[in-house]
Amino acid sequence: MAHKFEIWKDKKGEFRVRFKYNSEIIFATDGYTSKASAKNAISSIQKNGPNAEIEDNS
């Protein structure tokens, strides 16, 4: 699969989410205190992302 979400634990013990396309990191989140919260972030992105507004600040 060319794209995927990854959950990992950082040095502070917080769970983080990153989205990768091929091997390139497209975005990463701030830390969450629980893995469940990180999974909720993924669910929210999957649910709300397709309808997200695009804001061009260029």
N, C-alpha and C positions, 0 to 999 in steps of 0.2 A: 504494500500500500504506500502510495506516495505521500500521504499526509496522515498525521496522528496527533493526539493529545498525549502528553506525558505528565505524570505526577511524580515529584521527587521531594525528598526531605533535604532542606538546606542545612548549613552549619549551625544555625540557631535552633534547629529542630522544628522549623515550620514547614508545612507542605506547600509546594508551589506547583503551578500548572504552566506548561509551555505547549505551544502548538508548533509543529514542525511540518514543513513541506519538503519532501525529499530529505535532505539532512540539514536544511537551513531552518533556524529558529525564526518564526514569523512574529510571535509575541510571547511574552511570559507575564504571569500575574505577580502580585505581591504575595506575601506569605499568609497562610491560613493556619490556625492552631490545630485543626483537625483534618483528617483525610476526607471525612464526610463533607466538610465545607469546600474543599478543593473539588470534589466530585460534583457538588451542587453548582459550582462555578462553571464547570464543563457543561452540565445540563442546561444552564441558563444561556450560555453562548450558543449551544446547538439549537435551542428553542427560539431564542430571540434574534440571533445573528442574521438569519436570512432576510429579516424585515428591517434590519438596522438602517438608519438614515446615513447617508454619506455626506460628510461635511468637508468641503474643500477650502482650506485656508491658505492656498497658494497665492 
